Amino acid sequence: MPRSDVRTRTMPAASRREQLAWCFYDFANSGYTTVVLTAIFNAYFVGVVAVSVNITNPGTATLLWTLTMATANAIVLFSAPILGAIADYAAGKKRFLLVSTLGCVLFTALLSLVGPGDVKLAIFLVILATIMFSTGENLIAAFLPEITTPDNMGHLSGLGWTIGYLGGLVTLGCCLIYVQWSQTQGGNAADYVPMTNLIVAVIFALAATPTFLWLKERAIARQKQTIMGYFKVGYRRLYHTIVNAREHQDLFRFLITLTIYHAGINTVIVLAAVYAQEVMGFETNDTLMLILIVNVTAAIGAFTFGQLQDRIGSKNCLAMTLVIWIIAILLAYNATTTDLFWLAANLIGIALGASQSASRALVGQFSPPQRSGEFFGLWGLAVRLAAIIGPLSYGAVIFILDGNHRLAILSTLAFFILGLLLLMTVNEQRGRQSAKANALA
């Protein structure tokens, strides 16, 4: 029996404080997705930074943003499973998490240097910050099978997402206060958006502190290797998992399913503010208020469905959320008034929180604890592949249709419909039994 197996099963159960410390990382990193990728900096890049460069096609700025996201996610796609396997072998999840957190904080802070026309600098820093953010997201998720039982994963994952959306709400609220103050002083987007990145960086660093104080690394490192040795070990472990995919058939079926519907989710996350700005005519304050409210409904969705998951199953909860996604996208496409658009946005919020919570819980249930870093690395691979496919397809549609955001948002329906159909092929109980059998092997 591998030493890491013994350690995982014999250590005392995680305390409530340790579980909350794990959840608090969701609070810490949510400001990055909310402010930089969803609400403020993405719209600033499209509407100010890139527009300052001489471009003729109105869809070029959006395409540049989606290409930036695709590049960052492509790098994470290839690195995440290997880094996860190395982290398992070297018992280094917490150390790797610290490095990725400091990296994201640093590069987010440096985004405060980006002004109109600084397209190359913006792209470079966003790619680095997103790589660090995404790596940390995978690593913190890999602790989930170690700090709770399969029967309670839905609840804890939902609690984490709930606290995370509250973190996004707090960070965005602080940014909104600063933006409104700056506007009263006569400032424009080029004056106040850079400072919001510093706000995100500071809150990220402070809120992540409890995680590093109280969350424990439960694995025991195996024989030390050189740097190249660790990469060879990581590659071999990943290769073994893929070659023996039949032992984890429901995990791999779900990862394919997740890639499809997450392509739609990532499109909405990355381009919601752009859509509100370009189609509904929202100003910065309107967009910030929209994202604030959506964070509240997302927290409600994550908490409510998190409680429901452990009763009716994560798969059933996820299917319900995909139906809500389909309805919300149809409403957004048909929205010509702000009232209908607000309804669509809040349905998206509920579906967003619930679907992300259920996705993480399912991967946790399908993962043997001693290989959680590797398996959540595969989760990261699927999520990042989706983050390439979705926004890039949206950007391509926008470019081809000369900036028609309505038809582009309608195209995302295909991801949710196909994802719902593929989800029906996943057997949740069989996947949990497979994880348990491999944990005891």
Phi, psi and chi 1 to 4 in degrees:
 res  aa     phi    psi   chi1   chi2   chi3   chi4
   1 MET       -  126.1 -177.7 -179.5  -67.0      -
   2 PRO   -59.4  146.8  -22.8   33.1      -      -
   3 ARG   -60.3  -37.9  -69.7  172.1   63.5 -158.1
   4 SER   -63.2  -31.7   58.4      -      -      -
   5 ASP   -62.3  -47.0  -68.0   12.9      -      -
   6 VAL   -61.1  -45.9  174.7      -      -      -
   7 ARG   -62.7  -40.8 -179.2   61.9  177.5  -93.7
   8 THR   -63.2  -35.1  -60.9      -      -      -
   9 ARG   -91.4  -18.7  -73.2 -163.6  -69.4  -86.6
  10 THR  -101.6  -15.5   58.3      -      -      -
  11 MET   -67.2  149.3  -82.5 -166.2   74.9      -
  12 PRO   -57.8  149.6  -22.7   32.4      -      -
  13 ALA   -60.0  151.5      -      -      -      -
  14 ALA   -64.1  137.2      -      -      -      -
  15 SER   -74.9  166.8   65.5      -      -      -
  16 ARG   -62.8  -36.3 -170.4   62.3  174.4  167.5
  17 ARG   -64.1  -40.1 -176.4  177.5   71.3  172.3
  18 GLU   -67.1  -39.4 -172.1  178.7   -1.3      -
  19 GLN   -64.4  -40.0  -69.4  180.0  -23.2      -
  20 LEU   -67.0  -35.7  -73.2  174.8      -      -
  21 ALA   -62.7  -38.4      -      -      -      -
  22 TRP   -63.3  -45.6  178.2   83.7      -      -
  23 CYS   -61.8  -33.7  -68.9      -      -      -
  24 PHE   -67.6  -19.8 -120.7   79.6      -      -
  25 TYR   -67.9  -33.4 -164.8   85.2      -      -
  26 ASP   -61.4  -39.6  -81.1   -8.4      -      -
  27 PHE   -60.3  -44.9 -176.4  102.1      -      -
  28 ALA   -65.7  -48.5      -      -      -      -
  29 ASN   -85.8   -9.0   72.7   -3.3      -      -
  30 SER   -67.0  -25.9  -71.7      -      -      -
  31 GLY   -61.4  -33.6      -      -      -      -
  32 TYR   -65.7  -50.4 -179.1   77.4      -      -
  33 THR   -64.9  -39.8   52.6      -      -      -
  34 THR   -69.0  -48.4  -55.8      -      -      -
  35 VAL   -87.9  -47.9  174.6      -      -      -
  36 VAL   -79.5  -46.7  178.3      -      -      -
  37 LEU   -92.5  -22.4  -58.3 -175.2      -      -
  38 THR  -114.4  -44.5  -54.6      -      -      -
  39 ALA  -109.1  -41.3      -      -      -      -
  40 ILE  -118.9  -61.2  -62.1 -179.4      -      -
  41 PHE   -67.6  -35.7 -168.9   82.3      -      -
  42 ASN   -62.1  -45.0   58.6  -19.3      -      -
  43 ALA   -66.2  -35.8      -      -      -      -
  44 TYR   -64.2  -41.2  173.3   68.4      -      -
  45 PHE   -62.9  -47.5  178.6   88.5      -      -
  46 VAL   -70.1  -42.6  171.8      -      -      -
  47 GLY   -91.3  -16.9      -      -      -      -
  48 VAL  -127.5  -57.5  177.3      -      -      -
  49 VAL   -63.0  -55.4  177.2      -      -      -
  50 ALA   -76.4  -31.6      -      -      -      -
  51 VAL   -65.2  -25.9  165.1      -      -      -
  52 SER   -69.0  -15.4  -59.7      -      -      -
  53 VAL   -89.6  149.4 -179.7      -      -      -
  54 ASN   -73.1   98.1 -174.3   23.7      -      -
  55 ILE  -126.8  147.5   54.5  177.8      -      -
  56 THR  -103.4  -36.9   55.2      -      -      -
  57 ASN   -81.8  123.7 -171.0  -47.8      -      -
  58 PRO   -63.9  -15.6   22.2  -33.2      -      -
  59 GLY   -91.0   -3.6      -      -      -      -
  60 THR   -64.7  -42.5  -59.3      -      -      -
  61 ALA   -61.5  -44.0      -      -      -      -
  62 THR   -64.2  -40.5  -59.0      -      -      -
  63 LEU   -62.8  -39.6 -179.2   59.1      -      -
  64 LEU   -61.5  -41.0  -79.9  173.6      -      -
  65 TRP   -65.0  -44.0  178.2 -105.0      -      -
  66 THR   -67.7  -33.5   57.0      -      -      -
  67 LEU   -66.1  -36.9  -76.1  170.4      -      -
  68 THR   -62.3  -47.3  -60.1      -      -      -
  69 MET   -62.3  -39.5  -68.4  -68.1   97.1      -
  70 ALA   -64.5  -40.6      -      -      -      -
  71 THR   -64.0  -48.2  -58.3      -      -      -
  72 ALA   -59.8  -44.9      -      -      -      -
  73 ASN   -72.0  -28.7  -73.4  -56.8      -      -
  74 ALA   -65.2  -39.6      -      -      -      -
  75 ILE   -65.0  -44.0  -65.7  170.9      -      -
  76 VAL   -66.7  -36.1  176.9      -      -      -
  77 LEU   -54.4  -44.7 -175.0  154.7      -      -
  78 PHE   -82.9  -27.3  -69.4  107.4      -      -
  79 SER   -89.1  -30.1   64.5      -      -      -
  80 ALA   -59.6  -50.1      -      -      -      -
  81 PRO   -64.1  -37.9  -21.2   33.7      -      -
  82 ILE   -66.7  -47.1  -60.2  -66.3      -      -
  83 LEU   -62.4  -37.5  -73.9  177.1      -      -
  84 GLY   -63.2  -43.4      -      -      -      -
  85 ALA   -65.4  -40.2      -      -      -      -
  86 ILE   -63.9  -43.0  -66.3  171.5      -      -
  87 ALA   -61.1  -38.5      -      -      -      -
  88 ASP   -63.8  -48.3  -73.6  -24.9      -      -
  89 TYR   -65.3  -42.2 -175.0   88.7      -      -
  90 ALA   -92.6    3.3      -      -      -      -
  91 ALA    51.6   48.3      -      -      -      -
  92 GLY  -117.9   18.9      -      -      -      -
  93 LYS   -57.2  -43.9  -66.6 -166.7  -62.9  -65.8
  94 LYS   -69.3  -39.8 -169.9  172.2 -179.8  179.1
  95 ARG   -65.5  -43.5  -77.2  175.2  -72.2  147.9
  96 PHE   -64.3  -37.2  -73.6   17.4      -      -
  97 LEU   -63.1  -40.2 -179.7   64.4      -      -
  98 LEU   -63.0  -44.4  177.7   60.4      -      -
  99 VAL   -62.6  -45.3  172.5      -      -      -
 100 SER   -66.1  -35.4   63.9      -      -      -
 101 THR   -66.6  -48.1  -60.4      -      -      -
 102 LEU   -61.5  -38.0  -67.0  175.4      -      -
 103 GLY   -63.7  -45.4      -      -      -      -
 104 CYS   -65.1  -41.2 -171.5      -      -      -
 105 VAL   -60.5  -45.3  168.0      -      -      -
 106 LEU   -63.6  -51.3  171.9   62.8      -      -
 107 PHE   -70.5  -29.9  -64.5  124.3      -      -
 108 THR   -66.5  -42.2  -58.9      -      -      -
 109 ALA   -61.7  -38.9      -      -      -      -
 110 LEU   -67.9  -20.1  -70.3  175.7      -      -
 111 LEU   -62.3  -16.6  -77.8  173.0      -      -
 112 SER   -65.6  -12.8   62.9      -      -      -
 113 LEU   -86.2   -8.6  -57.9  176.4      -      -
 114 VAL   -81.4  125.0  174.1      -      -      -
 115 GLY  -124.4 -176.3      -      -      -      -
 116 PRO   -55.2  130.7  -25.8   35.4      -      -
 117 GLY    89.7  -12.4      -      -      -      -
 118 ASP   -82.9   57.2  -65.9  -27.9      -      -
 119 VAL   -65.5  -47.6  175.6      -      -      -
 120 LYS   -63.5  -43.1  -68.4 -178.6  179.9  178.3
 121 LEU   -63.4  -43.3  178.0   62.1      -      -
 122 ALA   -61.4  -46.1      -      -      -      -
 123 ILE   -62.5  -45.3  -70.7  174.3      -      -
 124 PHE   -59.9  -48.6  176.9   70.3      -      -
 125 LEU   -70.8  -38.9  -69.1  174.3      -      -
 126 VAL   -64.4  -40.0  167.4      -      -      -
 127 ILE   -61.6  -47.4  -72.9  173.8      -      -
 128 LEU   -64.3  -45.4  -69.5  176.8      -      -
 129 ALA   -63.3  -40.3      -      -      -      -
 130 THR   -69.8  -36.7  -57.6      -      -      -
 131 ILE   -59.9  -47.6  -70.6  170.1      -      -
 132 MET   -64.9  -43.2  -66.8  -64.2  178.9      -
 133 PHE   -60.1  -48.8  164.7   82.1      -      -
 134 SER   -66.1  -37.8  -58.6      -      -      -
 135 THR   -62.8  -44.2  -59.5      -      -      -
 136 GLY   -63.8  -37.1      -      -      -      -
 137 GLU   -62.0  -41.2 -172.6  178.3   42.1      -
 138 ASN   -66.2  -43.4  -63.2  -19.3      -      -
 139 LEU   -68.0  -41.0  -69.6  166.4      -      -
 140 ILE   -67.6  -35.4 -168.0   66.0      -      -
 141 ALA   -65.3  -30.4      -      -      -      -
 142 ALA   -67.3  -15.6      -      -      -      -
 143 PHE   -77.6  -18.0  -77.0   92.6      -      -
 144 LEU   -56.0  -48.4 -177.6   60.0      -      -
 145 PRO   -65.7  -17.3  -20.5   33.8      -      -
 146 GLU   -86.3  -24.7  -63.6  179.9    2.1      -
 147 ILE  -108.8    3.4   61.5  174.4      -      -
 148 THR  -155.3  172.0 -170.3      -      -      -
 149 THR   -95.4  160.1   63.8      -      -      -
 150 PRO   -55.5  -34.1  -28.3   36.7      -      -
 151 ASP   -70.0  -19.7  -69.5  -23.9      -      -
 152 ASN  -112.9    5.4  -69.1  -43.1      -      -
 153 MET   -64.6  -38.5  -87.8 -174.7 -158.1      -
 154 GLY   -60.7  -43.5      -      -      -      -
 155 HIS   -63.4  -49.1  168.8   73.7      -      -
 156 LEU   -69.5  -40.1 -173.8   58.5      -      -
 157 SER   -61.8  -42.5 -179.8      -      -      -
 158 GLY   -63.8  -39.3      -      -      -      -
 159 LEU   -64.1  -40.5 -179.9   60.8      -      -
 160 GLY   -61.4  -46.4      -      -      -      -
 161 TRP   -65.2  -36.7  -80.0  111.8      -      -
 162 THR   -61.3  -50.0  -57.7      -      -      -
 163 ILE   -63.3  -34.9  -68.0  175.2      -      -
 164 GLY   -62.2  -45.2      -      -      -      -
 165 TYR   -66.8  -32.4  -75.6  114.8      -      -
 166 LEU   -64.7  -37.3  -66.9  177.9      -      -
 167 GLY   -63.4  -42.8      -      -      -      -
 168 GLY   -61.7  -37.8      -      -      -      -
 169 LEU   -64.6  -45.6 -168.4   65.1      -      -
 170 VAL   -63.0  -47.0  169.0      -      -      -
 171 THR   -63.4  -46.0  -53.9      -      -      -
 172 LEU   -65.7  -36.3 -171.0   58.5      -      -
 173 GLY   -62.4  -42.4      -      -      -      -
 174 CYS   -62.6  -40.3  -68.3      -      -      -
 175 CYS   -65.5  -40.0  -68.0      -      -      -
 176 LEU   -62.8  -41.7  179.5   58.5      -      -
 177 ILE   -60.2  -44.0  -68.8  171.0      -      -
 178 TYR   -66.9  -42.4  175.1   76.8      -      -
 179 VAL   -60.6  -45.3  166.3      -      -      -
 180 GLN   -65.1  -39.0  -69.7  179.1  -26.0      -
 181 TRP   -64.0  -43.5  173.4   83.9      -      -
 182 SER   -62.8  -39.4  179.1      -      -      -
 183 GLN   -65.5  -34.7  -71.6  176.3  -25.6      -
 184 THR   -67.5  -21.8   61.9      -      -      -
 185 GLN   -90.7    5.7  -55.7  -59.2  -52.0      -
 186 GLY    88.3   11.8      -      -      -      -
 187 GLY   -76.4  153.2      -      -      -      -
 188 ASN  -114.3 -175.0   55.3   31.6      -      -
 189 ALA   -56.5  -39.3      -      -      -      -
 190 ALA   -66.1  -19.2      -      -      -      -
 191 ASP   -86.7  -42.0  -62.0  -44.4      -      -
 192 TYR  -101.6  -25.8   52.8   72.1      -      -
 193 VAL   -62.6  -44.6  170.0      -      -      -
 194 PRO   -54.4  -39.3  -30.0   38.7      -      -
 195 MET   -66.5  -29.5 -178.4   58.3   68.7      -
 196 THR   -62.6  -28.5   62.5      -      -      -
 197 ASN   -68.2  -35.5  -64.1  -62.0      -      -
 198 LEU   -66.5  -38.3  -72.2  176.6      -      -
 199 ILE   -60.9  -45.0  -66.3  172.2      -      -
 200 VAL   -60.4  -45.3  171.5      -      -      -
 201 ALA   -62.6  -43.1      -      -      -      -
 202 VAL   -66.3  -45.8  170.0      -      -      -
 203 ILE   -64.9  -39.8  -67.2  176.3      -      -
 204 PHE   -57.5  -49.9 -165.4  158.5      -      -
 205 ALA   -63.1  -44.0      -      -      -      -
 206 LEU   -69.6  -45.1  -67.3  176.0      -      -
 207 ALA   -72.7  -22.4      -      -      -      -
 208 ALA   -80.6  -12.6      -      -      -      -
 209 THR   -56.9  -45.9  -58.4      -      -      -
 210 PRO   -57.3  -32.9  -25.1   35.3      -      -
 211 THR   -60.9  -45.4  -56.4      -      -      -
 212 PHE   -78.3  -18.4  -64.1  103.0      -      -
 213 LEU   -79.8  -38.6  -71.6  176.6      -      -
 214 TRP  -118.7  -23.1  -63.9  -43.2      -      -
 215 LEU   -74.4  130.5 -174.7   62.5      -      -
 216 LYS  -100.4  146.5  -60.5  173.8 -177.2  176.6
 217 GLU   -89.5  110.8  177.7   69.6   67.6      -
 218 ARG   -89.1  -19.7  -79.2  170.2  157.0   69.9
 219 ALA   -76.7  157.4      -      -      -      -
 220 ILE  -109.2  129.9  -65.4  177.6      -      -
 221 ALA   -64.6  143.2      -      -      -      -
 222 ARG   -90.6 -163.1  -59.6 -169.2 -174.0 -176.3
 223 GLN   -56.4  134.4 -176.9  178.5   -0.3      -
 224 LYS   -65.2  147.7  -74.1 -171.6  176.3 -178.6
 225 GLN  -131.0  165.6  -56.4  -80.9  -16.9      -
 226 THR   -73.2  171.1   62.7      -      -      -
 227 ILE   -57.9  -46.6  -67.0  176.4      -      -
 228 MET   -66.0  -33.7  -73.0  -55.2  -60.8      -
 229 GLY   -62.2  -41.6      -      -      -      -
 230 TYR   -62.7  -40.8  -82.2  123.1      -      -
 231 PHE   -66.7  -35.8  -84.1   97.0      -      -
 232 LYS   -65.5  -41.4  -71.6  178.6 -179.4  177.8
 233 VAL   -61.7  -47.2  167.7      -      -      -
 234 GLY   -60.3  -41.9      -      -      -      -
 235 TYR   -64.6  -44.2  173.6   79.3      -      -
 236 ARG   -62.5  -41.9  -75.6 -161.4  -58.7  -92.6
 237 ARG   -65.2  -42.4  -71.3  168.1   67.0   93.6
 238 LEU   -65.5  -43.2  177.0   62.1      -      -
 239 TYR   -59.7  -43.0  177.6   78.1      -      -
 240 HIS   -61.9  -41.8  178.6  -90.8      -      -
 241 THR   -62.8  -43.9  -61.6      -      -      -
 242 ILE   -69.2  -42.7  -66.5  174.1      -      -
 243 VAL   -62.6  -34.7  168.3      -      -      -
 244 ASN  -101.4   36.8  -65.1  -80.4      -      -
 245 ALA   -59.5  -24.3      -      -      -      -
 246 ARG   -65.3  -23.4  -62.4 -179.4   76.9  177.4
 247 GLU   -71.4  -18.8  -64.0  177.8    7.5      -
 248 HIS  -130.2   47.4  -51.8  -78.7      -      -
 249 GLN   -61.4  -35.8   59.1  176.6  -53.9      -
 250 ASP   -74.6  -32.3  -70.2  -68.6      -      -
 251 LEU   -61.1  -48.9  170.2   70.0      -      -
 252 PHE   -69.5  -35.4  -79.5   90.3      -      -
 253 ARG   -62.0  -42.0  -74.9 -176.5 -177.4 -177.7
 254 PHE   -69.1  -37.2  178.7   62.7      -      -
 255 LEU   -62.3  -37.7  -70.5  175.1      -      -
 256 ILE   -65.5  -44.5  -66.3  170.2      -      -
 257 THR   -61.1  -46.1  -58.2      -      -      -
 258 LEU   -60.6  -39.9 -178.3  147.1      -      -
 259 THR   -58.4  -40.6  -58.6      -      -      -
 260 ILE   -68.1  -56.8  -60.1  -60.7      -      -
 261 TYR   -73.7  -26.9   71.4   75.6      -      -
 262 HIS   -69.5  -23.0 -116.2  -82.8      -      -
 263 ALA   -59.9  -40.3      -      -      -      -
 264 GLY   -69.3  -42.6      -      -      -      -
 265 ILE   -61.8  -45.9  -68.4  175.9      -      -
 266 ASN   -64.2  -34.3  -86.2  -76.7      -      -
 267 THR   -61.2  -45.6  -58.7      -      -      -
 268 VAL   -65.7  -43.3  174.9      -      -      -
 269 ILE   -60.3  -47.2  -69.9  174.1      -      -
 270 VAL   -75.1  -28.9  172.1      -      -      -
 271 LEU  -119.7    8.4  -65.9  155.9      -      -
 272 ALA   -60.2  -46.9      -      -      -      -
 273 ALA   -67.0  -36.5      -      -      -      -
 274 VAL   -63.6  -43.3  175.2      -      -      -
 275 TYR   -62.7  -45.3 -171.7   88.2      -      -
 276 ALA   -61.2  -38.7      -      -      -      -
 277 GLN   -72.1  -47.2  174.5 -178.8  -80.5      -
 278 GLU   -82.9  -31.9  -60.1  -63.3  -35.4      -
 279 VAL   -99.5  -46.7  176.8      -      -      -
 280 MET   -92.9   -4.7  -57.2  -54.3  -61.8      -
 281 GLY    73.1   26.9      -      -      -      -
 282 PHE   -70.4  138.6  -83.0   33.7      -      -
 283 GLU   -85.8  175.1  -60.8  -66.7  -23.6      -
 284 THR   -56.7  -45.7  -59.7      -      -      -
 285 ASN   -62.2  -40.3  -80.0  -14.8      -      -
 286 ASP   -62.3  -43.9  -60.7  -35.5      -      -
 287 THR   -65.4  -42.4  -57.7      -      -      -
 288 LEU   -62.5  -42.2  -69.3  179.5      -      -
 289 MET   -64.7  -39.0 -171.2   57.2   64.2      -
 290 LEU   -59.8  -49.0  174.3   71.5      -      -
 291 ILE   -66.7  -35.4  -57.7  -60.3      -      -
 292 LEU   -58.7  -49.2  -81.4  168.6      -      -
 293 ILE   -66.1  -40.3  -61.4  -59.7      -      -
 294 VAL   -64.2  -34.6  167.5      -      -      -
 295 ASN   -63.6  -35.6  -93.5  -93.3      -      -
 296 VAL   -65.7  -47.8  173.3      -      -      -
 297 THR   -67.9  -31.9   54.3      -      -      -
 298 ALA   -66.6  -39.8      -      -      -      -
 299 ALA   -63.3  -41.3      -      -      -      -
 300 ILE   -62.4  -44.0  -67.0  171.4      -      -
 301 GLY   -62.9  -44.1      -      -      -      -
 302 ALA   -63.7  -43.9      -      -      -      -
 303 PHE   -69.0  -47.1 -177.4   79.5      -      -
 304 THR   -63.2  -49.9  -57.3      -      -      -
 305 PHE   -73.0  -25.9  -81.1   83.1      -      -
 306 GLY   -62.4  -40.5      -      -      -      -
 307 GLN   -67.4  -36.2  -57.2  -63.2  -47.8      -
 308 LEU   -74.0  -30.7 -167.6   59.8      -      -
 309 GLN   -56.0  -44.8  -78.8  179.3   63.2      -
 310 ASP   -72.2   -9.6  -64.2  -29.5      -      -
 311 ARG   -98.2  -45.7  -61.9  177.8 -174.1  174.6
 312 ILE  -110.3   -4.4   68.8  171.3      -      -
 313 GLY   100.6  143.6      -      -      -      -
 314 SER   -65.8  -36.3  -63.3      -      -      -
 315 LYS   -62.4  -46.5  174.3 -174.1  169.2  179.6
 316 ASN   -63.8  -39.9  -69.1  -28.2      -      -
 317 CYS   -62.7  -42.0  -81.3      -      -      -
 318 LEU   -64.3  -40.3 -175.2   54.6      -      -
 319 ALA   -60.3  -41.6      -      -      -      -
 320 MET   -61.9  -40.6  -67.2  167.0   61.6      -
 321 THR   -69.1  -33.2   65.8      -      -      -
 322 LEU   -67.1  -33.7  -68.5  178.0      -      -
 323 VAL   -64.9  -41.3  172.4      -      -      -
 324 ILE   -62.9  -40.6  -63.2  174.2      -      -
 325 TRP   -57.2  -45.3  -89.2  109.9      -      -
 326 ILE   -61.6  -45.2  -67.9  168.6      -      -
 327 ILE   -63.0  -43.2  -65.1  170.6      -      -
 328 ALA   -64.2  -42.1      -      -      -      -
 329 ILE   -64.7  -40.4  -64.4  -60.9      -      -
 330 LEU   -62.3  -40.5  -73.0  171.3      -      -
 331 LEU   -65.4  -42.1  -71.8  174.9      -      -
 332 ALA   -62.9  -40.0      -      -      -      -
 333 TYR   -63.4  -39.3  168.3   73.2      -      -
 334 ASN   -88.4   -4.0  -72.5  -72.1      -      -
 335 ALA   -71.3  119.8      -      -      -      -
 336 THR  -115.4   -8.9   55.0      -      -      -
 337 THR  -119.2  155.6   63.6      -      -      -
 338 THR   -65.9  -30.7   55.7      -      -      -
 339 ASP   -61.6  -46.9  -71.5  -16.1      -      -
 340 LEU   -67.2  -36.8 -170.6   57.4      -      -
 341 PHE   -66.8  -39.1 -176.3   73.4      -      -
 342 TRP   -63.5  -38.7  -87.2   90.6      -      -
 343 LEU   -62.4  -46.2  174.6   60.0      -      -
 344 ALA   -61.0  -42.5      -      -      -      -
 345 ALA   -63.5  -40.2      -      -      -      -
 346 ASN   -74.2  -32.1  -78.4  -74.6      -      -
 347 LEU   -64.5  -39.1  -76.3  176.8      -      -
 348 ILE   -61.8  -41.1  -74.2  172.4      -      -
 349 GLY   -58.9  -48.0      -      -      -      -
 350 ILE   -60.7  -46.3  -68.8  171.6      -      -
 351 ALA   -67.4  -36.2      -      -      -      -
 352 LEU   -62.8  -52.0  179.6   64.3      -      -
 353 GLY   -62.6  -42.7      -      -      -      -
 354 ALA   -69.5  -43.3      -      -      -      -
 355 SER   -69.5  -38.8   56.4      -      -      -
 356 GLN   -68.2  -38.8  -69.7  179.8  -39.2      -
 357 SER   -63.4  -46.6  169.4      -      -      -
 358 ALA   -66.0  -37.4      -      -      -      -
 359 SER   -62.8  -47.6  -61.5      -      -      -
 360 ARG   -65.1  -39.4 -176.3  165.4   64.6  179.8
 361 ALA   -64.4  -41.1      -      -      -      -
 362 LEU   -63.2  -44.0  -93.2  176.8      -      -
 363 VAL   -63.3  -39.7  175.4      -      -      -
 364 GLY   -62.1  -40.5      -      -      -      -
 365 GLN   -68.0  -29.3  -69.8  165.9   18.6      -
 366 PHE   -90.2    2.3  -66.7  168.6      -      -
 367 SER  -109.5  124.4  -59.0      -      -      -
 368 PRO   -62.9  133.9  -19.7   32.2      -      -
 369 PRO   -54.2  -37.9  -26.9   35.1      -      -
 370 GLN   -73.9   -5.6   73.6  -83.1    9.5      -
 371 ARG  -126.7   23.8  -62.9  171.9   68.5 -172.8
 372 SER   -64.2  -36.0   60.1      -      -      -
 373 GLY   -61.3  -44.6      -      -      -      -
 374 GLU   -64.5  -46.6  176.6 -173.0  -10.4      -
 375 PHE   -69.4  -37.6  -81.3   39.7      -      -
 376 PHE   -74.6  -19.7  -87.7   98.2      -      -
 377 GLY   -65.5  -39.2      -      -      -      -
 378 LEU   -65.6  -37.6  -69.3  169.8      -      -
 379 TRP   -59.3  -45.1  171.5   67.6      -      -
 380 GLY   -61.9  -38.8      -      -      -      -
 381 LEU   -59.0  -46.9 -175.9  153.8      -      -
 382 ALA   -63.8  -44.5      -      -      -      -
 383 VAL   -64.3  -41.2  170.2      -      -      -
 384 ARG   -72.4  -36.1  -63.9  -47.6  141.9 -165.0
 385 LEU   -60.9  -41.2  179.6   58.6      -      -
 386 ALA   -62.7  -37.7      -      -      -      -
 387 ALA   -69.9  -18.3      -      -      -      -
 388 ILE   -84.5  -50.0  -64.0  170.8      -      -
 389 ILE   -62.8  -48.8  -64.8  171.2      -      -
 390 GLY   -64.2  -66.5      -      -      -      -
 391 PRO   -59.4  -35.9  -26.8   36.5      -      -
 392 LEU   -67.4  -38.0 -159.1   55.3      -      -
 393 SER   -66.7  -38.0   65.2      -      -      -
 394 TYR   -62.4  -46.8 -173.5   96.4      -      -
 395 GLY   -60.9  -38.9      -      -      -      -
 396 ALA   -65.7  -42.6      -      -      -      -
 397 VAL   -62.7  -43.8  171.4      -      -      -
 398 ILE   -58.7  -44.4  -77.2  -71.3      -      -
 399 PHE   -65.1  -45.1 -174.2   79.4      -      -
 400 ILE   -64.9  -37.2  -67.3  169.9      -      -
 401 LEU   -95.3   16.4  -62.0  176.8      -      -
 402 ASP    54.8   44.1  -67.7  -32.2      -      -
 403 GLY    90.7   18.8      -      -      -      -
 404 ASN   -82.7   93.3 -169.2  -34.8      -      -
 405 HIS   -70.9  -28.8  -76.7  -89.7      -      -
 406 ARG   -62.9  -49.3  -78.1 -164.9 -174.0  -84.0
 407 LEU   -66.7  -32.2  -71.4  179.6      -      -
 408 ALA   -66.3  -42.4      -      -      -      -
 409 ILE   -68.1  -32.5 -161.0   68.6      -      -
 410 LEU   -65.6  -32.0 -173.5   63.9      -      -
 411 SER   -64.8  -21.8   69.1      -      -      -
 412 THR   -70.8  -15.7   61.9      -      -      -
 413 LEU   -55.8  -36.6  -89.4 -179.6      -      -
 414 ALA   -58.3  -37.4      -      -      -      -
 415 PHE   -64.1  -43.2  -65.7  123.9      -      -
 416 PHE   -72.7  -38.8  -64.3  110.6      -      -
 417 ILE   -66.5  -47.1  -66.5  172.1      -      -
 418 LEU   -65.9  -38.5 -178.7   56.8      -      -
 419 GLY   -61.1  -40.4      -      -      -      -
 420 LEU   -63.6  -41.1 -178.8   60.0      -      -
 421 LEU   -66.4  -42.3  -66.6  175.0      -      -
 422 LEU   -68.7  -31.6  -70.5  174.8      -      -
 423 LEU   -61.0  -29.1 -177.7   62.3      -      -
 424 MET   -65.2  -16.2  -63.0  -59.0  104.4      -
 425 THR   -89.3   -5.1   68.1      -      -      -
 426 VAL   -90.5  131.8  176.9      -      -      -
 427 ASN  -106.0  106.4 -172.9  -45.1      -      -
 428 GLU   -64.2  -44.7 -176.0  173.0  -11.0      -
 429 GLN   -65.9  -40.9  -69.2  -56.6  -44.2      -
 430 ARG   -64.7  -38.1 -174.8  174.4   60.6 -163.5
 431 GLY   -64.8  -39.7      -      -      -      -
 432 ARG   -67.0  -40.2  -68.0  173.4   65.8  166.8
 433 GLN   -66.0  -36.1  -70.3  168.9    2.8      -
 434 SER   -65.0  -42.2  175.1      -      -      -
 435 ALA   -62.9  -41.4      -      -      -      -
 436 LYS   -65.8  -42.6 -176.0  176.3 -179.9 -179.4
 437 ALA   -63.8  -39.9      -      -      -      -
 438 ASN   -74.6  -25.4  -81.8  -83.1      -      -
 439 ALA   -69.9  -30.5      -      -      -      -
 440 LEU   -93.9   -4.7  -61.6  175.0      -      -
 441 ALA   -71.0      -      -      -      -      -
